[in-house]
Amino acid sequence: MFEVYDAKGKKVCICDEANGMVTALYKGRLFSAGLSVGNNVMIDHGGAVTRITRDTPTSFKIERSLHGDTQAGVKTK
């Protein structure tokens, strides 16, 4: 498992490579999504948008944007 931070440096969720789960706490509510390969979830916190895509069975692709800039990275197991 690993933590994901947005373009502003705020933690937005936790991803689990073993089962594809993405878990976030937003406005006091717990949000969980099980992603299949190729599926994604987008989290927007005050203009900082983070898109998490499950690109393989054991890794996620993380894309961050802030005011039109994009920073991309891949976290693998």
C-alpha positions in Angstrom: 0.0 0.0 0.0 1.1 3.6 -0.6 -0.2 7.1 0.0 -1.1 9.4 -2.8 -0.6 13.2 -2.6 -2.1 15.9 -4.8 -0.2 18.6 -6.6 -0.5 20.8 -3.5 1.1 18.1 -1.3 -2.1 17.1 0.5 -2.8 13.3 1.0 -5.8 12.4 -1.0 -6.0 8.6 -0.7 -4.3 5.3 -0.1 -3.9 2.7 -2.9 -3.4 -1.1 -2.4 -1.6 -2.7 -5.4 -2.5 -6.2 -4.2 -6.3 -5.8 -4.6 -6.8 -2.6 -6.6 -8.5 -0.7 -3.7 -8.4 3.1 -3.5 -9.6 4.5 -0.2 -10.1 8.2 0.6 -11.6 10.3 3.3 -13.4 13.3 2.0 -15.6 15.7 3.9 -15.9 13.2 6.8 -17.0 10.3 4.6 -15.0 7.2 3.7 -14.8 6.4 0.0 -13.5 3.1 -1.4 -13.3 1.9 -4.9 -12.0 -1.4 -6.2 -10.4 -0.7 -9.6 -10.0 -3.2 -12.4 -7.1 -2.8 -14.9 -7.9 0.2 -17.1 -10.4 1.8 -14.7 -9.7 5.1 -12.9 -11.0 7.4 -10.2 -10.6 11.2 -10.1 -10.4 13.2 -6.8 -10.7 17.0 -6.9 -9.6 18.9 -3.8 -9.9 22.7 -4.2 -8.6 22.8 -7.8 -6.0 20.1 -7.3 -7.1 17.1 -9.4 -5.7 13.7 -9.0 -6.5 10.8 -11.3 -5.6 7.3 -10.2 -5.7 4.6 -12.9 -5.0 0.9 -12.4 -2.7 0.3 -15.3 -1.6 -3.3 -14.5 -2.7 -5.9 -11.9 0.1 -4.7 -9.6 0.5 -1.0 -10.3 -1.3 2.4 -10.5 -0.7 5.4 -12.7 -1.0 8.7 -10.8 -1.7 11.9 -12.7 -1.8 15.3 -10.8 -2.9 18.6 -12.2 -3.1 22.1 -10.7 -4.3 25.1 -12.8 -3.7 23.3 -16.1 -0.2 21.8 -15.3 0.1 18.1 -15.3 2.5 15.9 -13.3 2.5 12.2 -14.0 4.1 9.3 -12.2 3.7 5.6 -11.9 4.0 3.7 -8.6 4.7 0.0 -9.0 5.0 -2.8 -6.6 
